[in-house]
Amino acid sequence: MKRCKVKRFSFIVALVTMLLVDTAVCSAADIPQKQTTKKLIYIVSDLRIPFWTIMERGIRNRASSLGYEVETYSAQNSRKSELEFTAKAIQKNPAGIIVSPTTSSACKTILKLAKAADIPVVISDIGTDGGEYVSYISSDNKEGAYGIGKVLAKELYRRGWENGRVGIISIPQKRLNGQLRTAGFMQAMREAGIKGADLKQQVTFSYDETYTYSKELIQKYPDLRALWLQGSDRYQGALDAIADTGKKGRILLATFDAEPEFLELIPKGVLVGSAMQQPYLMGQEAVSAMDKYLHGKKVEKNPQLPILAISTDNIKEKLPLIKRNVLGIERQK
Amino acid sequence: MKLPFSSRQSIYVTLGIIIISTVIVSMSIHSIHDYQKRKNQMIEEMNKTSKLTISSLQKNVTNLIESYAVNEYDTLVLNAMEPNDMFAIVVEDFKTGEILGSGTYISGKIRDTKGKIVDFDPNNTAQREQLKQCYYSDTYTLSSPEKEKIGTVSIYISDKVMQAELNKIIVESLVDMLITSLLMIVFLFIAIRLFILKPLSSMVSVISNSDDDGIPLSFVPEFKAREIFALASTMNTMIKSIRAFKIALLEQHNQLRAQKNALQYQATHDALTGLANRVLFSERLEYAIEKSKIRNMRMALLFVDLDHFKEINDSLGHEAGDKVLSIVTQRLKHTVVKEESLARFGGDEFTVIIEELQNLEEVSLLADKILNVLLAPIAVNHHELYVGCSIGISLYPDNGDTTQDLLKYADAAMYAAKNEGRNNVRYYSSEMTTRALERVVMETSLRAGLKNGEFIVYFQPQVNGKENRLFGMEALVRWNSPSVGLVSPAAFIPIAESTGLIVELDRYVMKHAMTQIAQWYKEGLNPGILSMNLTMKQLQQKDFIEYLKTLLAETGCSIEWVELEVTEDQIMIHPDEAIDILREISRIGVKIAVDDFGTGYSSLSYLKKLPINKLKIDQSFVRELPDDEEDVAITKAIIAMAQSLNLDVIAEGVETVEQKDFLVQNGCINIQGYFYSKPKPADEIRTILIEGL
């Protein structure tokens, strides 16, 4: 009799347990998959741009280490595509969205849509004009530009070209990062007492555009002694313009951001230097921030990662950092 | 029932009510109008703004929608929301919606309850409800250049802001209105007080300060404001008019009083002499009698009648007569102590009342003084006139105690004095009454006698005393009244003269006498010259000469047979006039004799001028001849004068031979009197003519 009671009790306990477990499993099944699938979606403006590609690698790297799946949508610099990908991302109901928007304005819309879907968003570079986000990972554009400005000024002084002017081919100044970069650089120029020539804002970011702007500046300002490109990928346009105008070796070129070949160009002196963002690191930090958020931890709202002001002087020293954080060259396992 | 003054509402209060009401109503209307205007302006502006907003939004949002720049057009919308009247702008983005798989992406901005601009959530029921309740909304389609509908933009305008603004306007208007109204009311009150009430009060104050007749003592102040000035000016004009009217009224009153007094005076005083007239005299007499009764004292009434006044009036005219009366009055005033006791009773009659009579000597003394003072000649128009008077006196209580009695008796006494030769004073005696009555009877009888032909002409021969030859006769009238009997000329002649019947009587005598003379001549008898007594009154008649001529023609009497006798005293009443008249009569051939010469006051100068032929010595001078030395002297003088003036002279009243002889011896051979014959009727004279004296 006693045994029957024990058996019965055990059965009931087991049944209840099963029910509970089943309920838990069902509940877990009902809960959005963000908790279970740990998917992150990265919406990026344009993967054709190495910067974003490197950033994506950083994201994937950190996501992988933290157990997230990452899906990347590249908008190809199209607002429409960006929106479409945003809608798509929302539909997928990821655990979080990391966005490197086409513009800070577009970012606001993305944030709004994501918020409506209750999906947390971490912004990785560019920024936003508003809206709610988990964290905004950015580079200290101003400090970075200031740094490369100092490098350029130092070189100009070294060459005795301190009386020359410096022209700027900038990214759109309506962008905050553009404004910051210009502000930091001009601060360095002011401090060095070096006059600015002109500033031309890039629109297409094409080689031709870079070449044309460079040539115009060189022709317009005979005392032009340096060009600073606020981007990096169309550096050749600038170099060609310098060469074509017969100013090779007489006009310095500095950039912002980096290309792999800078590792050679800088030491060679083809480029004076470059303010290098660390997109890989930014990507990693974006994921880390999202992860912290998802785990209910406190997240820094607007961390600014340092920009490496690399010149001939420190390129060797910073090479590992450059390789990984700037260029996204991952170590082979 | 009239309201008492204190219960009457002040015009200040009335004006105040009007002002306050008017100001409040005006300001209210203004405020309402202003509110409405501003509201309309706001609505208009709102519509304009919304249209402008839409206009700019449409284009820009379209472009941004096409660029999928959601945030950009969201920013545009936010910027478009800035004007406060924009409640919400909602964009329907079909393109983004299409991407998002919802058909339309709705975004926009809306104001929360605090007016803060927040994102529009299409799923927010409250927000959608708010949109429905908006004052104004409009939706505009957004189309791509290819005319594809890519979205809409809707604007919502709430009236909350407008209402808040309007409420603010209302409050501000109310405050403004209250302040402005208050200021206006205060100002108007002050202005009314200063410019209307104060002047009115001043006017009332001035008007209140009036005299016993209610006429303001001073003029109303004339303030500058035209209407007040006009009122004050008009009131002052009225005051002036009233004062002038009052003065005029007063003057008129005074005039009327003066006129009344004058009338009264005229009613009681004689216009010519200024003396009390009969009416006043009667009152005074009555009063004097009463006073005398009370005091038990005597009083006397003197009735003074001027002698020969009628002759003066008739001969020289009323103007001269008035002057005589004036002079007489002055003399009487000087003579009578108390002027108020003197009165002009009428015509040429004066009365004097003497009160508190102590004795009769007072009366006699006064009467004599009057007689004397009036005897003196009166010079009027270069004439020296002799008037004289007859005075009758009655006494209270001796003769009567009523005004009628005293008057009657004084009058009777006066007539007695007249009858007794004039220039006389007589106290009343009872027989005077009889005589007065007789006189009245006489007058009546006289008239009847003339009418009935009761008068007879007697003739008294005039004889040459030397030759004892009849050379003429004087016609004398006798009256054989069937009622009275034979009446002496002395009785009826004065009455005839005083009544004016003498004219008719004289003509009666003239006619009969001249008829008789002519008859005698016709019979072959020689009656001589017919002398007829005529008064100056007769001679003064304008038709006398014509009458004489006619009578001469009718009777057949020749002008040479006629002699007219005029008494000296009659001539001397108006000597100049007498001269003219007598000259005229003399021109037709009539002889003129001065009768009763020596009894008048003729001056030699006048005597020279008179066209007379004969002087007739008055019988009063003959009566005592030849014994009375004075009469002898006078008679001789008269004879001598007549001779010197180449005038005939005849004496009348000769009754004795001694008188006749004296006269004849002294050159007056013409004799008339009882010595030769009494006056006799015609038949007896005829006998004398036939048989001789």
Interface residues (C-beta under 8 A of the other chain):
Chain A: R79 K80 E82 L83 E84 A87 Q91 S105 A106 C107 K108 T109 K112 L113 D129 G130
Chain B: S67 Y68 A69 V70 N71 E72 D74 T75 K95 T96 I99 L100 G101 S107 D119
